Amino acid sequence: MATMETHWWLMQSSFPALNWARLRCRADGSADVFDMDGRTQVFSSHRDAELHLLEDEFVRFARLNADDFRDLGLERHELKPPSAASDADLAYLMYQHRT
């Protein structure tokens, strides 16, 4: 099934460390979440996937505000979600320790 949208999330409770999660929404309404453990969890709906992330204290990257970036010690333009050629390679980039 083709991915329609990809959204990146950060675990707010781990700031200033960056603990990323990737949410992919599918054309059939299902979704999956890839996390720093290298796991992909499949959900029957986009909303179920979002609720899972919210329960784990993730916030959508696109919705971070100026205070969030201040907490991270970064400017918005300095922070980008990780990228890699494969999920196996991406797993190593999903957690970035910062002090």
LUMMI-730174 format. One record per residue (C-alpha): residue in three letters; x, y, z. Coordinates in steps of 0.5 Angstrom, whole numbers. Layout:
% residues N
aa_X_Y_Z
Ala_X_Y_Z
...
END
This chain:
% residues 99
aa_X_Y_Z
Met_0_0_0
Ala_3_7_-2
Thr_4_12_3
Met_0_18_3
Glu_3_23_8
Thr_9_22_13
His_9_26_19
Trp_15_26_24
Trp_14_27_32
Leu_19_28_38
Met_18_25_45
Gln_18_32_49
Ser_19_28_55
Ser_26_27_53
Phe_28_34_51
Pro_34_36_50
Ala_35_29_47
Leu_32_28_40
Asn_27_21_40
Trp_24_21_34
Ala_18_17_31
Arg_16_17_24
Leu_8_16_22
Arg_6_14_15
Cys_-1_15_13
Arg_-4_10_8
Ala_-9_11_2
Asp_-13_5_6
Gly_-14_9_12
Ser_-9_5_16
Ala_-2_8_19
Asp_5_5_22
Val_9_8_27
Phe_17_7_26
Asp_21_8_33
Met_28_9_35
Asp_28_1_37
Gly_27_0_30
Arg_20_-3_30
Thr_14_-1_26
Gln_8_-2_29
Val_1_-2_25
Phe_-5_1_26
Ser_-12_1_23
Ser_-13_8_23
His_-9_15_23
Arg_-12_17_29
Asp_-10_10_33
Ala_-3_11_31
Glu_-3_19_33
Leu_-6_17_40
His_-1_12_41
Leu_4_17_40
Leu_1_22_44
Glu_0_17_50
Asp_8_16_50
Glu_9_24_50
Phe_11_25_43
Val_9_32_40
Arg_8_33_32
Phe_15_36_30
Ala_11_41_25
Arg_7_43_31
Leu_13_45_36
Asn_13_52_38
Ala_18_57_40
Asp_19_55_47
Asp_20_48_45
Phe_26_50_40
Arg_28_54_46
Asp_28_48_51
Leu_32_44_45
Gly_37_50_45
Leu_36_50_37
Glu_33_55_32
Arg_27_51_28
His_32_52_21
Glu_37_48_25
Leu_33_42_26
Lys_31_37_21
Pro_28_30_22
Pro_33_24_20
Ser_33_21_14
Ala_37_14_11
Ala_36_10_5
Ser_33_4_9
Asp_29_3_16
Ala_35_-1_18
Asp_40_5_17
Leu_34_10_20
Ala_34_6_26
Tyr_41_9_28
Leu_39_16_27
Met_32_16_31
Tyr_35_17_38
Gln_40_23_38
His_43_24_45
Arg_44_32_47
Thr_46_35_53
END
